[in-house]
Amino acid sequence: MRLALGISYNGLGYQGWQSQSSGLTVQDKLEQALGKFTAHKVSTLCAGRTDAGVHGLMQVIHFDTPIDRPESAWVRGTNAQLPHDIAVQWAKVMPQEFHCRASATSRRYAYILLDSPVRPSIDTGRVGWVYKPLSLERMQQAAQHLLGEHDFSSFRASACQALSPIKNLMRINISRHGVYWRFEFEANAFLHHMIRNLMGCLIMVGDGRKKPDWILDVLAARDRDAAAPTFSPYGLYFVGPRYAPDWGLPEHPSLLDGLPGAHG
């Protein structure tokens, strides 16, 4: 039986999603919990890996198991074995041809940014931070240059394992909600550190250090040194993948509405 799970997690205490020898990753903790619940070794695949400090609202994973239990039991039983900062939100039995990564049509991320003279306190780890005022108009102008299919080599970490730097960035939405900025990104796929590097560039445009058209020069350079420094992982959330409606999987994680600056 192939099972898909929707996972949420606070990434502060973990070394990212992907399993490591330290055992201190979200995947390690999830597979340990599933192993206890099923009494057999479980290997999972995910829709999109996240870095240390990055949070997940609806990471989608799948695995195969001989265990036949109600979907609600998979949620309750796995959560009983998980640390307090990781939770299964839903479970669904899927056809064998479903693949959480290959079946996804796009991936979505959100970045929450606190714009304040004073650093975060209560929101530490949940938001990024800038202390210089930002211009929405300038950032939106820069974002328009990024939309569409491009070679994003300038926004790619040196350790990136993607086969190609060419990605289709389908949507960037920037909005302000009180002291918070909310950036939403959707693409067919993302490179390692791509969003954090995009954020660094958008902020440099927003605070006036660079003009909006500078983004065109960064893209054309296809060189990581041409872009801004990698921005903080704090405030970055993997919203989740999108799938064709026929798969019957949730599309809107309810936790998205609870982020700082949420507007539904």
C-alpha positions as CSV (number, residue, x, y, z in Angstrom):
1,M,0.0,0.0,0.0
2,R,1.3,3.5,-0.9
3,L,0.6,6.1,1.7
4,A,1.0,9.9,1.4
5,L,1.3,12.1,4.5
6,G,1.2,15.8,5.0
7,I,3.8,16.9,7.5
8,S,4.3,20.2,9.3
9,Y,7.4,21.1,11.4
10,N,9.3,23.8,13.1
11,G,12.7,23.6,11.6
12,L,14.7,25.5,14.3
13,G,15.8,22.3,16.1
14,Y,16.8,20.3,13.0
15,Q,19.6,20.1,10.5
16,G,17.1,20.4,7.6
17,W,14.8,17.8,6.1
18,Q,17.2,15.2,4.6
19,S,18.5,12.3,6.7
20,Q,22.0,12.7,8.0
21,S,24.3,10.5,10.1
22,S,23.6,12.8,13.1
23,G,20.0,11.7,13.1
24,L,19.0,15.3,13.8
25,T,16.8,15.9,10.8
26,V,13.1,16.0,10.2
27,Q,13.2,12.9,8.0
28,D,15.2,11.0,10.6
29,K,12.6,11.7,13.3
30,L,9.7,10.9,11.0
31,E,11.1,7.6,9.9
32,Q,11.9,6.7,13.5
33,A,8.3,7.4,14.5
34,L,6.8,5.5,11.5
35,G,9.1,2.6,12.3
36,K,7.8,2.5,15.9
37,F,4.2,2.7,14.7
38,T,4.5,0.0,12.0
39,A,7.1,-2.2,13.6
40,H,9.1,-2.2,10.3
41,K,11.7,0.0,8.7
42,V,10.1,2.8,6.7
43,S,11.9,4.8,4.0
44,T,10.3,8.0,2.9
45,L,10.5,10.3,-0.1
46,C,9.6,14.0,0.1
47,A,8.2,16.7,-2.3
48,G,10.9,19.3,-1.5
49,R,13.9,19.2,0.8
50,T,14.4,22.1,3.3
51,D,17.5,23.6,4.9
52,A,18.3,23.9,8.6
53,G,16.0,26.4,10.3
54,V,13.4,26.3,7.5
55,H,9.9,25.4,8.5
56,G,7.4,23.1,6.7
57,L,3.6,23.8,6.6
58,M,2.7,20.9,4.3
59,Q,5.7,18.8,3.3
60,V,4.3,15.8,1.4
61,I,5.9,12.5,1.7
62,H,5.1,9.0,0.5
63,F,6.2,5.4,1.4
64,D,5.1,1.9,0.8
65,T,3.9,-0.4,3.7
66,P,2.2,-3.7,4.1
67,I,0.3,-2.3,7.1
68,D,-3.4,-1.6,6.5
69,R,-4.8,0.9,9.0
70,P,-7.4,3.7,8.7
71,E,-6.0,7.0,7.5
72,S,-7.0,8.6,10.8
73,A,-5.0,6.0,12.7
74,W,-1.9,6.9,10.7
75,V,-2.2,10.5,11.8
76,R,-2.8,9.7,15.5
77,G,-0.4,6.8,15.8
78,T,2.5,8.5,14.1
79,N,2.0,11.8,16.0
80,A,2.1,9.8,19.3
81,Q,5.7,8.9,18.4
82,L,6.9,12.3,17.0
83,P,8.6,15.2,18.8
84,H,6.4,18.1,19.7
85,D,7.6,20.2,16.8
86,I,6.7,17.8,14.0
87,A,3.2,16.7,13.3
88,V,1.3,14.7,10.7
89,Q,-1.6,16.8,9.4
90,W,-3.3,14.2,7.2
91,A,-2.8,10.8,5.6
92,K,-4.2,9.4,2.4
93,V,-3.9,6.0,0.7
94,M,-2.6,6.6,-2.9
95,P,-2.3,4.6,-6.1
96,Q,1.1,3.0,-6.8
97,E,1.8,5.5,-9.6
98,F,1.7,8.5,-7.3
99,H,5.1,10.0,-6.5
100,C,5.2,12.9,-4.1
101,R,8.0,14.6,-6.0
102,A,7.5,13.6,-9.6
103,S,3.7,14.0,-9.5
104,A,3.9,17.6,-8.2
105,T,3.2,20.4,-10.7
106,S,4.8,23.1,-8.6
107,R,6.2,24.0,-5.2
108,R,5.4,27.0,-3.0
109,Y,7.3,28.9,-0.3
110,A,6.5,31.9,1.8
111,Y,9.0,34.2,3.5
112,I,7.8,36.3,6.5
113,L,10.0,39.4,7.1
114,L,9.8,41.7,10.2
115,D,10.4,45.4,9.2
116,S,11.3,47.0,12.5
117,P,14.1,49.1,14.2
118,V,14.1,46.4,16.9
119,R,15.1,42.7,16.2
120,P,12.6,39.9,16.7
121,S,11.9,38.5,20.2
122,I,8.7,36.5,20.4
123,D,9.0,35.8,16.7
124,T,12.7,34.7,16.9
125,G,13.2,32.0,14.3
126,R,9.8,32.5,12.7
127,V,10.6,35.7,10.8
128,G,13.5,37.3,9.0
129,W,14.4,40.8,9.9
130,V,15.3,44.2,8.3
131,Y,15.6,47.5,10.0
132,K,15.7,49.7,6.9
133,P,12.3,50.8,5.3
134,L,11.5,48.8,2.1
135,S,9.7,50.0,-1.0
136,L,6.9,47.7,-2.2
137,E,7.0,49.3,-5.7
138,R,10.7,48.8,-6.2
139,M,10.5,45.2,-5.0
140,Q,7.6,44.5,-7.3
141,Q,9.4,45.9,-10.3
142,A,12.4,43.7,-9.5
143,A,10.2,40.7,-9.1
144,Q,8.7,41.1,-12.5
145,H,12.2,40.5,-14.0
146,L,12.4,37.1,-12.2
147,L,9.1,35.7,-13.5
148,G,9.2,33.0,-16.2
149,E,11.8,30.5,-17.2
150,H,15.4,31.5,-16.6
151,D,18.8,30.2,-15.8
152,F,18.9,30.9,-12.1
153,S,22.7,30.0,-11.6
154,S,23.2,33.4,-9.9
155,F,20.8,32.3,-7.2
156,R,22.1,28.7,-6.8
157,A,24.2,27.4,-3.9
158,S,27.5,25.8,-4.7
159,A,26.3,22.6,-3.1
160,C,23.2,22.4,-5.2
161,Q,22.6,19.0,-6.8
162,A,19.9,20.0,-9.3
163,L,20.6,18.7,-12.8
164,S,19.7,22.0,-14.4
165,P,19.7,25.7,-13.1
166,I,16.8,26.5,-15.5
167,K,13.5,26.8,-13.5
168,N,10.1,28.4,-14.2
169,L,9.3,30.9,-11.5
170,M,5.5,31.2,-11.9
171,R,4.5,33.6,-9.2
172,I,6.0,36.1,-6.7
173,N,3.5,38.0,-4.5
174,I,4.7,40.7,-2.1
175,S,2.5,42.3,0.5
176,R,2.7,44.2,3.7
177,H,0.7,43.5,6.8
178,G,1.5,45.9,9.7
179,V,5.2,45.4,10.6
180,Y,5.4,42.2,8.5
181,W,6.2,41.7,4.8
182,R,5.0,38.5,3.2
183,F,6.7,37.1,0.1
184,E,5.2,34.2,-1.7
185,F,7.0,32.2,-4.4
186,E,5.8,29.4,-6.7
187,A,7.9,27.5,-9.3
188,N,8.0,24.2,-10.9
189,A,11.1,23.5,-8.7
190,F,13.7,25.5,-6.8
191,L,17.5,25.3,-6.5
192,H,19.3,25.0,-3.3
193,H,19.2,28.3,-1.4
194,M,17.4,29.9,-4.4
195,I,14.7,31.6,-2.4
196,R,17.1,32.9,0.3
197,N,19.3,34.3,-2.5
198,L,16.2,35.9,-4.2
199,M,15.2,37.4,-0.8
200,G,18.7,38.9,-0.4
201,C,18.4,40.6,-3.8
202,L,14.8,41.8,-3.4
203,I,15.8,43.4,0.0
204,M,18.8,45.2,-1.6
205,V,16.4,46.6,-4.2
206,G,13.7,47.4,-1.6
207,D,16.0,49.4,0.7
208,G,17.5,51.4,-2.2
209,R,21.0,49.9,-2.4
210,K,20.2,48.6,-5.9
211,K,17.9,49.6,-8.7
212,P,15.1,47.2,-9.8
213,D,16.8,46.6,-13.2
214,W,19.9,45.3,-11.3
215,I,18.1,42.0,-11.2
216,L,18.5,41.7,-14.9
217,D,22.3,42.0,-14.6
218,V,22.3,39.3,-11.8
219,L,20.3,36.9,-13.9
220,A,22.5,37.5,-17.0
221,A,25.7,37.0,-15.0
222,R,24.8,33.3,-14.2
223,D,27.3,33.7,-11.4
224,R,26.6,33.4,-7.7
225,D,29.0,36.2,-6.9
226,A,26.8,38.6,-8.8
227,A,23.9,38.3,-6.4
228,A,23.3,39.4,-2.8
229,P,24.5,37.3,0.2
230,T,22.3,34.4,1.1
231,F,19.5,35.7,3.5
232,S,18.6,34.1,6.8
233,P,16.6,30.8,6.8
234,Y,14.5,32.2,9.6
235,G,11.1,33.2,8.2
236,L,11.2,30.7,5.3
237,Y,8.3,28.3,5.1
238,F,7.8,25.4,2.7
239,V,4.1,25.9,2.0
240,G,3.9,22.7,0.0
241,P,3.6,21.2,-3.4
242,R,0.6,21.4,-5.8
243,Y,-0.8,18.4,-7.5
244,A,-3.5,17.8,-10.1
245,P,-6.9,17.7,-8.5
246,D,-7.4,14.1,-9.6
247,W,-5.0,13.0,-6.8
248,G,-7.4,14.4,-4.2
249,L,-4.8,15.9,-1.9
250,P,-5.2,19.1,0.2
251,E,-3.9,22.2,-1.5
252,H,-4.1,24.9,1.1
253,P,-2.4,24.1,4.4
254,S,-4.5,25.6,7.3
255,L,-1.3,26.6,9.1
256,L,-0.6,29.1,6.3
257,D,-3.3,31.3,7.8
258,G,-1.5,31.3,11.2
259,L,1.8,32.8,10.0
260,P,2.8,36.3,11.2
261,G,1.1,38.8,8.8
262,A,-1.4,36.1,7.6
263,H,-4.2,37.4,5.4
264,G,-5.8,34.1,4.4
